[in-house]
Amino acid sequence: MRSAMSFFSDNAAPACPAVMDALVEANRLDTAYDGDQWSQAMDRAFSDLFGTDVAALWVATGTAANCLALQALCPPDGAILCHRYAHIEMDEAGAPGFYTHGAKLTLLDGDGAKISPDAIEEAVARVRKDVHQVQPRAVSITNATEYGLTYSPAETAAIGEACERLGLAFHIDGARFANAVVSTGADPADLTWRAGAKALSFGFIKNGGMNAEALILFDPAMADQVRRARKRAGHLSSKGRFAAAQILAMLENDVWKDNARAANRAATTLAEACGDRLFLPVEANELFVRMSAEEAASLRDQGFDFYDWGPGEIRLVTSWDQDMEAVRRLADAIAAL
């Protein structure tokens, strides 16, 4: 059973009550695959959220959401520009290449796993326009990033403008998109389609979902091809209503925002205790903290659980259900080191 003293990963958190209630409600006879009333309601629910017509598909994992988007945006002979620490590079076991049937990932640098328009332009400029080199076709960013930083609307729009100018499709990995939205205070539209994004992998599992993520297509004309690719990839669940129901339940009454605020609030409390131990600003629900092996062992001896990120560094992740008493105890323990 997960301990309240665990700061290992928001993937380990339980599903939130709204999701569990929705699963019970959906546990009745309906049609199969994505023809049920919940799946059919997703396009309208997300269109209302983003203020534009979208197509919304459920899938079981963030990897599937990312890669189904990328296969629609990048041909097999193209390249996808992303940060070298992007999840699609570091943590998806080559799935982008598998789903796209061979597209290449071109890796960019940038502090805190963020990339800039300049980095995109420089990468494109290095590629000759002949048949011997893979041509860039898409850009993928993560918001919030793998190091817990957020892209503002202005930063996102600048990347979108570069993509438009260079003829590149624009994808956003939003595994922690909710945390980025509440951290920046931005309208979700300003972090996505108004900035030029064509597709968003909208994360729900880290934020209180059970086993459902949403793939948002800001060009609904892409939906038919992506639905076929979802089936071919083995992600068209026969009882898809359970995935759709939990996503809709988190959208209702802004549960997704409330959960993200709770996780971010816990991270802010810890950040104040960490002070200059922090490698990077805390803008979402992840902290990267300087700590010796002896100090980390001391915290573990007190019952705290977390990830060793590298020599002299740990990662703390807060969740939607984080016990604030445990948060305060960890803050006090760090301050006392």
VOPAGU-2260 file (C-alpha; in pm, 1 decimal, decimal comma):
REM VOPAGU-2260
SITE   aa  ch    i         X         Y         Z
SITE  MET   A    0       0,0       0,0       0,0
SITE  ARG   A    1     133,2     342,7     -94,9
SITE  SER   A    2     260,5     536,1     203,6
SITE  ALA   A    3     168,6     898,2     269,6
SITE  MET   A    4     545,6     948,3     301,1
SITE  SER   A    5     599,2     855,2     -64,9
SITE  PHE   A    6     726,5    1123,0    -301,2
SITE  PHE   A    7     847,0     875,1    -562,1
SITE  SER   A    8     602,5     940,1    -848,4
SITE  ASP   A    9     256,5    1075,4    -919,9
SITE  ASN   A   10     208,1     756,4   -1124,2
SITE  ALA   A   11     182,1     573,2    -792,1
SITE  ALA   A   12    -107,6     785,9    -663,2
SITE  PRO   A   13    -457,0     635,4    -644,7
SITE  ALA   A   14    -738,8     724,5    -879,1
SITE  CYS   A   15    -941,1    1014,0    -741,0
SITE  PRO   A   16   -1297,9     970,3    -608,3
SITE  ALA   A   17   -1459,4    1132,4    -913,0
SITE  VAL   A   18   -1294,3     871,8   -1134,4
SITE  MET   A   19   -1398,2     580,1    -916,7
SITE  ASP   A   20   -1758,0     705,1    -908,8
SITE  ALA   A   21   -1756,9     742,5   -1285,9
SITE  LEU   A   22   -1632,9     388,2   -1335,0
SITE  VAL   A   23   -1920,3     255,3   -1123,7
SITE  GLU   A   24   -2169,7     463,8   -1321,1
SITE  ALA   A   25   -2028,8     337,5   -1652,3
SITE  ASN   A   26   -2049,6     -25,9   -1538,4
SITE  ARG   A   27   -2369,8     -99,3   -1723,6
SITE  LEU   A   28   -2480,1    -212,3   -2065,7
SITE  ASP   A   29   -2387,3      17,5   -2351,8
SITE  THR   A   30   -2247,1     -24,6   -2700,0
SITE  ALA   A   31   -1885,9    -128,3   -2751,8
SITE  TYR   A   32   -1554,7      32,2   -2852,3
SITE  ASP   A   33   -1600,5     411,0   -2886,1
SITE  GLY   A   34   -1967,0     420,4   -2978,8
SITE  ASP   A   35   -2092,2     462,4   -2622,4
SITE  GLN   A   36   -2243,2     780,0   -2480,3
SITE  TRP   A   37   -1928,2     872,9   -2286,7
SITE  SER   A   38   -1689,0     834,4   -2580,8
SITE  GLN   A   39   -1930,6    1021,2   -2805,3
SITE  ALA   A   40   -1935,5    1311,8   -2558,0
SITE  MET   A   41   -1559,4    1365,0   -2556,7
SITE  ASP   A   42   -1531,3    1577,2   -2872,4
SITE  ARG   A   43   -1784,3    1828,3   -2740,6
SITE  ALA   A   44   -1640,6    1834,1   -2386,7
SITE  PHE   A   45   -1289,4    1911,8   -2506,9
SITE  SER   A   46   -1414,4    2152,7   -2774,7
SITE  ASP   A   47   -1583,8    2347,7   -2498,0
SITE  LEU   A   48   -1267,8    2337,1   -2286,0
SITE  PHE   A   49   -1040,5    2463,6   -2563,6
SITE  GLY   A   50   -1288,8    2698,6   -2727,5
SITE  THR   A   51   -1253,3    2544,1   -3073,6
SITE  ASP   A   52   -1366,4    2230,3   -3252,4
SITE  VAL   A   53   -1139,5    1937,5   -3170,4
SITE  ALA   A   54   -1141,6    1560,7   -3198,5
SITE  ALA   A   55   -1067,8    1381,7   -2870,0
SITE  LEU   A   56    -967,1    1016,1   -2844,5
SITE  TRP   A   57    -901,5     810,4   -2533,9
SITE  VAL   A   58    -602,4     577,9   -2510,9
SITE  ALA   A   59    -459,0     376,3   -2225,0
SITE  THR   A   60    -112,5     531,0   -2196,6
SITE  GLY   A   61      77,3     851,6   -2253,3
SITE  THR   A   62     316,2     667,6   -2482,8
SITE  ALA   A   63      27,0     571,6   -2709,4
SITE  ALA   A   64    -110,4     926,2   -2704,9
SITE  ASN   A   65     228,1    1073,8   -2798,3
SITE  CYS   A   66     305,3     823,4   -3067,8
SITE  LEU   A   67     -37,6     815,8   -3231,1
SITE  ALA   A   68      -9,8    1193,8   -3260,3
SITE  LEU   A   69     341,8    1178,5   -3401,8
SITE  GLN   A   70     258,4     915,3   -3662,3
SITE  ALA   A   71      -8,6    1150,6   -3792,9
SITE  LEU   A   72     225,7    1450,3   -3797,4
SITE  CYS   A   73     550,2    1298,6   -3927,2
SITE  PRO   A   74     605,8    1056,4   -4218,6
SITE  PRO   A   75     836,5     754,7   -4185,9
SITE  ASP   A   76    1118,6     934,9   -4366,6
SITE  GLY   A   77    1096,7    1249,7   -4152,8
SITE  ALA   A   78    1249,4    1375,3   -3828,7
SITE  ILE   A   79    1086,1    1492,0   -3506,6
SITE  LEU   A   80    1276,7    1761,7   -3317,2
SITE  CYS   A   81    1262,9    1728,2   -2938,3
SITE  HIS   A   82    1473,7    1785,8   -2628,6
SITE  ARG   A   83    1735,4    1521,4   -2558,1
SITE  TYR   A   84    1562,3    1452,3   -2224,5
SITE  ALA   A   85    1213,0    1435,6   -2376,8
SITE  HIS   A   86    1001,3    1143,9   -2265,3
SITE  ILE   A   87     967,7    1027,2   -2625,6
SITE  GLU   A   88    1348,6     992,9   -2636,8
SITE  MET   A   89    1431,7     869,9   -2286,4
SITE  ASP   A   90    1134,5     667,5   -2166,4
SITE  GLU   A   91     931,5     519,3   -2449,5
SITE  ALA   A   92    1157,0     233,6   -2564,6
SITE  GLY   A   93    1169,0     348,7   -2925,2
SITE  ALA   A   94     790,0     366,5   -2955,5
SITE  PRO   A   95     793,2     683,5   -3170,5
SITE  GLY   A   96    1000,2     503,6   -3433,4
SITE  PHE   A   97     775,9     197,4   -3405,3
SITE  TYR   A   98     450,2     390,8   -3449,6
SITE  THR   A   99     582,6     617,7   -3725,7
SITE  HIS   A  100     749,7     323,8   -3905,5
SITE  GLY   A  101    1092,8     480,0   -3888,4
SITE  ALA   A  102    1083,6     853,8   -3821,8
SITE  LYS   A  103    1399,0     986,9   -3658,0
SITE  LEU   A  104    1423,4    1186,7   -3335,6
SITE  THR   A  105    1658,9    1484,4   -3365,0
SITE  LEU   A  106    1772,6    1589,1   -3017,5
SITE  LEU   A  107    1802,3    1949,8   -2901,8
SITE  ASP   A  108    1948,5    2107,4   -2589,3
SITE  GLY   A  109    1802,1    2358,1   -2347,3
SITE  ASP   A  110    1793,6    2422,7   -1973,0
SITE  GLY   A  111    1536,5    2228,8   -1774,9
SITE  ALA   A  112    1440,4    2019,2   -2079,0
SITE  LYS   A  113    1295,3    2324,0   -2257,3
SITE  ILE   A  114    1371,6    2400,0   -2620,2
SITE  SER   A  115    1370,9    2738,7   -2790,1
SITE  PRO   A  116    1279,8    2867,4   -3136,4
SITE  ASP   A  117    1649,5    2938,3   -3194,3
SITE  ALA   A  118    1739,7    2576,4   -3120,5
SITE  ILE   A  119    1473,3    2459,9   -3365,3
SITE  GLU   A  120    1593,6    2695,2   -3638,2
SITE  GLU   A  121    1956,7    2596,8   -3587,3
SITE  ALA   A  122    1869,7    2226,6   -3609,4
SITE  VAL   A  123    1675,8    2278,8   -3930,7
SITE  ALA   A  124    1955,7    2490,2   -4078,9
SITE  ARG   A  125    2206,9    2207,6   -4024,8
SITE  VAL   A  126    2011,5    1972,5   -4250,5
SITE  ARG   A  127    2088,9    1978,7   -4621,9
SITE  LYS   A  128    1782,7    1979,2   -4845,2
SITE  ASP   A  129    1896,6    1682,3   -5050,7
SITE  VAL   A  130    1787,5    1318,0   -5053,4
SITE  HIS   A  131    2077,3    1207,7   -4833,7
SITE  GLN   A  132    1952,6    1360,7   -4509,2
SITE  VAL   A  133    1638,3    1312,6   -4303,5
SITE  GLN   A  134    1419,9    1621,7   -4329,7
SITE  PRO   A  135    1265,0    1772,9   -4014,2
SITE  ARG   A  136     886,0    1743,6   -4020,6
SITE  ALA   A  137     766,7    1800,1   -3662,8
SITE  VAL   A  138     852,5    1944,2   -3323,2
SITE  SER   A  139     749,6    1793,0   -2989,3
SITE  ILE   A  140     771,7    1975,3   -2656,2
SITE  THR   A  141     668,2    1864,0   -2308,1
SITE  ASN   A  142     464,4    2093,7   -2083,7
SITE  ALA   A  143     537,4    2072,0   -1795,0
SITE  THR   A  144     883,5    1944,7   -1892,4
SITE  GLU   A  145    1060,6    1636,9   -1766,2
SITE  TYR   A  146    1240,5    1869,7   -1523,5
SITE  GLY   A  147     926,4    2036,8   -1397,3
SITE  LEU   A  148     947,8    2365,5   -1588,3
SITE  THR   A  149     654,7    2518,0   -1772,9
SITE  TYR   A  150     619,5    2690,2   -2107,8
SITE  SER   A  151     428,1    3017,9   -2090,1
SITE  PRO   A  152     177,3    3112,2   -2361,1
SITE  ALA   A  153     436,4    3347,5   -2511,8
SITE  GLU   A  154     706,1    3077,6   -2517,8
SITE  THR   A  155     465,0    2825,9   -2668,1
SITE  ALA   A  156     351,3    3075,3   -2931,2
SITE  ALA   A  157     712,9    3151,7   -3023,3
SITE  ILE   A  158     773,3    2782,3   -3087,9
SITE  GLY   A  159     450,8    2762,9   -3285,8
SITE  GLU   A  160     558,2    3058,3   -3498,2
SITE  ALA   A  161     892,5    2892,8   -3569,0
SITE  CYS   A  162     714,6    2572,3   -3667,8
SITE  GLU   A  163     482,0    2762,0   -3901,2
SITE  ARG   A  164     771,2    2945,8   -4061,3
SITE  LEU   A  165     973,9    2627,7   -4109,2
SITE  GLY   A  166     687,2    2405,1   -4221,1
SITE  LEU   A  167     693,0    2181,2   -3911,9
SITE  ALA   A  168     397,1    2023,4   -3733,6
SITE  PHE   A  169     376,2    2101,2   -3360,7
SITE  HIS   A  170     297,3    1839,9   -3092,6
SITE  ILE   A  171     276,7    1884,4   -2716,4
SITE  ASP   A  172     334,3    1603,9   -2466,8
SITE  GLY   A  173     107,4    1710,2   -2181,9
SITE  ALA   A  174     157,1    1426,8   -1934,6
SITE  ARG   A  175     146,5    1699,9   -1668,0
SITE  PHE   A  176     -45,8    1953,7   -1875,8
SITE  ALA   A  177    -286,9    2019,9   -1587,2
SITE  ASN   A  178       5,0    2119,4   -1362,6
SITE  ALA   A  179     132,2    2356,7   -1630,4
SITE  VAL   A  180    -210,7    2515,2   -1678,6
SITE  VAL   A  181    -266,5    2592,1   -1311,0
SITE  SER   A  182      95,9    2699,1   -1260,6
SITE  THR   A  183      89,1    2951,8   -1544,4
SITE  GLY   A  184    -273,7    3050,8   -1493,3
SITE  ALA   A  185    -309,4    3037,1   -1870,6
SITE  ASP   A  186    -611,7    2949,6   -2078,4
SITE  PRO   A  187    -554,3    2593,9   -2211,5
SITE  ALA   A  188    -611,7    2731,5   -2561,8
SITE  ASP   A  189    -318,7    2972,3   -2524,8
SITE  LEU   A  190     -88,2    2682,9   -2439,3
SITE  THR   A  191    -200,7    2476,5   -2739,4
SITE  TRP   A  192    -393,2    2556,9   -3057,8
SITE  ARG   A  193    -373,8    2935,2   -3037,9
SITE  ALA   A  194       3,6    2887,1   -3024,2
SITE  GLY   A  195      -5,0    2666,7   -3333,0
SITE  ALA   A  196     -11,6    2316,6   -3178,4
SITE  LYS   A  197    -173,3    2049,0   -3394,9
SITE  ALA   A  198    -200,9    1779,1   -3130,2
SITE  LEU   A  199    -184,2    1746,2   -2751,1
SITE  SER   A  200    -136,3    1439,0   -2537,2
SITE  PHE   A  201    -350,9    1544,6   -2239,8
SITE  GLY   A  202    -240,9    1353,3   -1929,4
SITE  PHE   A  203    -494,3    1232,9   -1674,2
SITE  ILE   A  204    -329,0     931,1   -1511,3
SITE  LYS   A  205     -64,3    1127,3   -1319,6
SITE  ASN   A  206    -335,5    1369,9   -1208,5
SITE  GLY   A  207    -583,9    1125,1   -1055,8
SITE  GLY   A  208    -696,8     911,9   -1347,8
SITE  MET   A  209    -676,0     534,8   -1351,2
SITE  ASN   A  210    -585,7     415,6   -1700,0
SITE  ALA   A  211    -697,4     675,1   -1952,4
SITE  GLU   A  212    -525,9     959,1   -2135,0
SITE  ALA   A  213    -673,1    1191,4   -2398,4
SITE  LEU   A  214    -528,6    1262,9   -2742,0
SITE  ILE   A  215    -657,1    1601,0   -2860,7
SITE  LEU   A  216    -643,5    1679,3   -3231,5
SITE  PHE   A  217    -685,4    2049,3   -3307,9
SITE  ASP   A  218    -749,0    1960,9   -3671,1
SITE  PRO   A  219   -1050,1    1727,2   -3652,6
SITE  ALA   A  220    -983,5    1617,6   -4010,8
SITE  MET   A  221    -695,2    1410,5   -3871,2
SITE  ALA   A  222    -928,7    1204,8   -3655,8
SITE  ASP   A  223   -1026,9     930,8   -3900,4
SITE  GLN   A  224    -667,9     835,1   -3975,8
SITE  VAL   A  225    -570,1     846,5   -3606,8
SITE  ARG   A  226    -869,2     632,9   -3507,5
SITE  ARG   A  227    -760,9     370,7   -3760,1
SITE  ALA   A  228    -404,2     386,6   -3630,5
SITE  ARG   A  229    -533,3     348,8   -3273,4
SITE  LYS   A  230    -715,1      29,2   -3371,7
SITE  ARG   A  231    -413,4    -107,2   -3560,1
SITE  ALA   A  232    -191,7     -33,1   -3259,7
SITE  GLY   A  233    -416,0    -231,7   -3026,4
SITE  HIS   A  234    -549,1      68,8   -2832,5
SITE  LEU   A  235    -917,1      52,7   -2926,3
SITE  SER   A  236   -1053,3     -97,6   -2606,4
SITE  SER   A  237   -1376,8    -291,1   -2649,3
SITE  LYS   A  238   -1513,0    -128,2   -2332,5
SITE  GLY   A  239   -1385,1     218,3   -2405,8
SITE  ARG   A  240   -1666,4     375,7   -2205,6
SITE  PHE   A  241   -1461,5     317,8   -1889,4
SITE  ALA   A  242   -1177,0     530,4   -2026,7
SITE  ALA   A  243   -1407,1     805,4   -2153,1
SITE  ALA   A  244   -1610,9     811,7   -1832,6
SITE  GLN   A  245   -1312,1     879,5   -1610,2
SITE  ILE   A  246   -1180,5    1154,8   -1838,3
SITE  LEU   A  247   -1518,8    1327,8   -1851,1
SITE  ALA   A  248   -1550,7    1298,9   -1472,6
SITE  MET   A  249   -1221,9    1483,9   -1427,4
SITE  LEU   A  250   -1326,6    1758,0   -1667,7
SITE  GLU   A  251   -1655,3    1807,8   -1485,2
SITE  ASN   A  252   -1636,8    2075,9   -1215,0
SITE  ASP   A  253   -1266,6    2126,8   -1299,9
SITE  VAL   A  254   -1153,0    1824,8   -1097,4
SITE  TRP   A  255    -844,2    1811,4   -1320,6
SITE  LYS   A  256    -747,3    2162,9   -1214,3
SITE  ASP   A  257    -820,4    2107,5    -846,1
SITE  ASN   A  258    -605,2    1794,3    -843,8
SITE  ALA   A  259    -317,6    1975,5   -1015,9
SITE  ARG   A  260    -342,2    2269,7    -775,3
SITE  ALA   A  261    -313,4    2032,6    -479,8
SITE  ALA   A  262      -2,1    1867,2    -624,4
SITE  ASN   A  263     158,2    2201,0    -713,1
SITE  ARG   A  264      78,9    2343,8    -369,9
SITE  ALA   A  265     256,1    2053,5    -200,9
SITE  ALA   A  266     557,8    2102,7    -427,1
SITE  THR   A  267     571,9    2473,1    -342,6
SITE  THR   A  268     577,4    2392,5      29,1
SITE  LEU   A  269     873,3    2159,6     -22,8
SITE  ALA   A  270    1050,3    2410,3    -247,5
SITE  GLU   A  271    1048,3    2670,3      29,2
SITE  ALA   A  272    1226,2    2423,7     256,9
SITE  CYS   A  273    1479,6    2319,3      -7,2
SITE  GLY   A  274    1603,4    2672,9     -76,2
SITE  ASP   A  275    1932,4    2676,2    -264,9
SITE  ARG   A  276    1939,0    2297,1    -278,6
SITE  LEU   A  277    1711,3    2322,7    -583,8
SITE  PHE   A  278    1872,9    2269,0    -923,6
SITE  LEU   A  279    1582,1    2436,9   -1102,5
SITE  PRO   A  280    1281,9    2652,2   -1015,9
SITE  VAL   A  281     973,3    2458,1    -906,4
SITE  GLU   A  282     695,9    2542,6   -1151,6
SITE  ALA   A  283     480,5    2230,3   -1134,1
SITE  ASN   A  284     492,4    1923,5    -908,6
SITE  GLU   A  285     851,0    1800,5    -947,7
SITE  LEU   A  286    1157,5    1903,5    -748,8
SITE  PHE   A  287    1520,6    1824,4    -827,2
SITE  VAL   A  288    1722,9    1863,6    -511,1
SITE  ARG   A  289    2094,6    1861,2    -428,8
SITE  MET   A  290    2151,3    1599,4    -161,5
SITE  SER   A  291    2439,4    1377,8     -57,9
SITE  ALA   A  292    2395,4    1003,9     -30,8
SITE  GLU   A  293    2420,9    1034,0     348,4
SITE  GLU   A  294    2149,1    1300,5     360,2
SITE  ALA   A  295    1923,2    1095,5     133,5
SITE  ALA   A  296    1975,3     791,9     358,5
SITE  SER   A  297    1879,9    1004,3     659,3
SITE  LEU   A  298    1550,1    1098,8     496,6
SITE  ARG   A  299    1480,2     738,0     404,9
SITE  ASP   A  300    1551,5     632,2     761,9
SITE  GLN   A  301    1270,4     868,4     861,7
SITE  GLY   A  302    1032,1     687,2     626,1
SITE  PHE   A  303    1039,9     910,2     317,0
SITE  ASP   A  304    1047,8     752,6     -29,6
SITE  PHE   A  305    1183,4     923,9    -342,7
SITE  TYR   A  306    1391,6     868,6    -655,0
SITE  ASP   A  307    1771,1     900,8    -673,4
SITE  TRP   A  308    1810,4    1110,9    -988,3
SITE  GLY   A  309    2189,1    1108,5   -1015,3
SITE  PRO   A  310    2504,1    1158,4    -806,1
SITE  GLY   A  311    2422,3    1414,8    -539,8
SITE  GLU   A  312    2064,9    1467,1    -662,4
SITE  ILE   A  313    1719,0    1336,5    -578,8
SITE  ARG   A  314    1378,6    1387,8    -739,2
SITE  LEU   A  315    1063,6    1454,7    -537,2
SITE  VAL   A  316     721,2    1434,1    -701,7
SITE  THR   A  317     400,5    1543,6    -531,6
SITE  SER   A  318      57,0    1406,7    -616,1
SITE  TRP   A  319    -303,1    1522,8    -616,1
SITE  ASP   A  320    -368,4    1332,5    -290,8
SITE  GLN   A  321     -47,4    1424,9    -107,6
SITE  ASP   A  322     -93,6    1431,7     270,0
SITE  MET   A  323       3,3    1785,9     368,9
SITE  GLU   A  324     111,0    1669,8     713,5
SITE  ALA   A  325     361,3    1437,1     545,2
SITE  VAL   A  326     466,4    1724,6     319,6
SITE  ARG   A  327     534,0    1944,2     622,0
SITE  ARG   A  328     726,0    1663,4     790,3
SITE  LEU   A  329     946,5    1621,3     484,5
SITE  ALA   A  330     996,1    1998,6     458,6
SITE  ASP   A  331    1105,2    2008,3     821,9
SITE  ALA   A  332    1337,0    1710,7     772,0
SITE  ILE   A  333    1504,7    1873,0     470,4
SITE  ALA   A  334    1540,6    2203,8     649,9
SITE  ALA   A  335    1704,9    2022,4     943,5
SITE  LEU   A  336    1973,6    1850,6     734,8
